[in-house]
Amino acid sequence: MSLVPKEHGAYGQLIFPLLTSLLVAGGSLGSLWFVIAVVAGFLVHEPLLVTLGLRGSRARRELGRAATVWVTTLVAVLLLAGLASLRWLDQSRRWTVILPLVPAVYLFAAAATGRGKSTAAEVAVAIAFSLVAVPLALLGGPSIATGAMVALAFAANFVLATLAVRVIIVKVRGGGDPRMVTVLRRSVYALSVGVTAAAIGAALGGWLPPRPLVSLVPGVAAAVWIATNPPPPAKLRAVGWMLVTTSTLVAILLIVTFRLVGG
């Protein structure tokens, strides 16, 4: 048993938006403080579940005291580092730090009530990690549109991947649920079209830079392919690596279009 987060996919959802935002927007001391706050928020999840007894009575009995210490320490680091980062953020833009907190609060509430593995909770994780790009990009200097584009690219990628993987699981769990498979598959298609159309509209309206829109393509293509041709659960590890590759492509396209092509 360990107090380290067990959801391996969440590590990628944490790292990709953070690194991409720093490489696209640059960094500052405020960026460092904000990254520390985000990492602390990520690490507090597992010890909090242990403290609440949601990892079982044995985990609470054996790790409860250490978990309580870690929760207290990490929450303190989160608050102090978060407040410290605000010094480098223009007062009119400080509201952006609330963006990732909204889905994060929902996630912790869901976890506390035993719904931490639900589709909604997993979507909340994806959105929360993606939205850290907005304040982090602003701490590096560029316009809010830069952070919004990075956040949108990863949110679309992560959320679509979550729904697509759910198609694989629901297709076989408990003998399969054809109705839910259809609902999830149509959700992937609808969200893919909706996000793409909204992003193009935002770019035409001058709210998003146009060239980085290409970063939406890998996530949309991968999710549509998986939802349309769901492999057997035995291939989930291969699907996981495929999604890591997709996230890497999203990051590369964002970095290239912003840094080398100029957004």
DAURBEL-V711784 format. One record per residue. PHI is phi in whole degrees, -180 to 180 (none if undefined). PSI is psi in whole degrees, -180 to 180 (999 if undefined). Layout:
PHI:PSI ; PHI:PSI
This chain:
none:148 ; -148:158 ; -96:6 ; -81:136 ; -52:135 ; -94:-15 ; -79:95 ; -63:-34 ; -63:-28 ; -67:-26 ; -63:-42 ; -66:-40 ; -66:-27 ; -77:-49 ; -75:-44 ; -60:-50 ; -65:-36 ; -64:-54 ; -65:-42 ; -64:-43 ; -61:-43 ; -66:-40 ; -73:-32 ; -79:-46 ; -99:-15 ; 86:176 ; -132:170 ; -151:176 ; -63:-35 ; -63:-37 ; -62:-43 ; -61:-45 ; -62:-40 ; -67:-40 ; -62:-42 ; -60:-43 ; -63:-43 ; -65:-44 ; -64:-40 ; -62:-41 ; -63:-36 ; -68:-45 ; -71:-23 ; -75:-16 ; -60:-51 ; -66:-52 ; -61:-30 ; -66:-41 ; -63:-39 ; -64:-45 ; -60:-38 ; -80:-5 ; 82:13 ; -85:-4 ; -103:12 ; 103:159 ; -67:-35 ; -65:-45 ; -62:-41 ; -67:-38 ; -68:-44 ; -84:-31 ; -118:1 ; -57:-45 ; -66:-46 ; -64:-38 ; -63:-41 ; -63:-42 ; -63:-43 ; -67:-40 ; -61:-47 ; -61:-45 ; -66:-47 ; -69:-36 ; -64:-40 ; -63:-44 ; -63:-44 ; -57:-49 ; -68:-46 ; -67:-45 ; -67:-39 ; -63:-45 ; -66:-39 ; -63:-38 ; -66:-26 ; -65:-23 ; -61:-30 ; -95:2 ; -108:128 ; -53:139 ; -56:-35 ; -74:-11 ; -112:4 ; -66:-21 ; -62:-20 ; -66:-22 ; -68:-17 ; -74:-26 ; -54:-54 ; -73:-19 ; -70:-31 ; -63:-55 ; -67:-28 ; -66:-42 ; -63:-42 ; -60:-42 ; -60:-48 ; -66:-35 ; -66:-41 ; -65:-42 ; -64:-40 ; -66:-23 ; -105:14 ; 80:15 ; -111:26 ; -69:-16 ; -101:5 ; -71:162 ; -61:-42 ; -61:-41 ; -67:-41 ; -67:-36 ; -66:-39 ; -62:-41 ; -59:-49 ; -60:-43 ; -70:-41 ; -61:-48 ; -65:-35 ; -68:-40 ; -71:-13 ; -64:-18 ; -64:-28 ; -68:-59 ; -66:-32 ; -67:-39 ; -66:-39 ; -67:-33 ; -67:-23 ; -87:-13 ; 122:-37 ; -66:179 ; -71:166 ; -64:-25 ; -63:-33 ; -64:-51 ; -63:-38 ; -64:-39 ; -68:-43 ; -63:-45 ; -62:-44 ; -64:-44 ; -61:-46 ; -77:-35 ; -62:-46 ; -61:-45 ; -61:-50 ; -70:-44 ; -67:-45 ; -63:-39 ; -64:-41 ; -60:-46 ; -67:-39 ; -66:-42 ; -66:-35 ; -61:-34 ; -59:-45 ; -61:-45 ; -69:-48 ; -66:-27 ; -63:-27 ; -120:-20 ; -64:130 ; 61:30 ; 90:-3 ; 98:150 ; -135:87 ; -56:-38 ; -63:-46 ; -69:-34 ; -59:-45 ; -63:-43 ; -62:-47 ; -66:-42 ; -62:-45 ; -66:-32 ; -64:-41 ; -62:-46 ; -64:-48 ; -64:-43 ; -67:-38 ; -60:-48 ; -67:-44 ; -63:-47 ; -64:-44 ; -62:-46 ; -64:-44 ; -64:-40 ; -66:-42 ; -63:-43 ; -62:-41 ; -65:-38 ; -67:-42 ; -64:-32 ; -83:-2 ; 84:10 ; -89:-23 ; -128:147 ; -69:139 ; -73:-43 ; -62:-41 ; -66:-6 ; -60:-23 ; -62:-21 ; -68:-14 ; -76:-23 ; -62:-48 ; -60:-45 ; -65:-44 ; -64:-47 ; -62:-45 ; -64:-44 ; -66:-42 ; -64:-41 ; -64:-46 ; -65:-44 ; -66:-34 ; -79:-37 ; -126:65 ; -63:122 ; -74:168 ; -67:156 ; -56:-26 ; -62:-19 ; -97:10 ; -61:-35 ; -63:-43 ; -65:-38 ; -63:-40 ; -59:-45 ; -68:-34 ; -62:-41 ; -72:-32 ; -63:-43 ; -61:-42 ; -61:-45 ; -63:-37 ; -63:-42 ; -64:-41 ; -58:-47 ; -62:-46 ; -61:-45 ; -64:-39 ; -65:-46 ; -64:-44 ; -65:-47 ; -71:-30 ; -84:-47 ; -88:-38 ; -97:-35 ; -96:-27 ; 100:25 ; 73:999
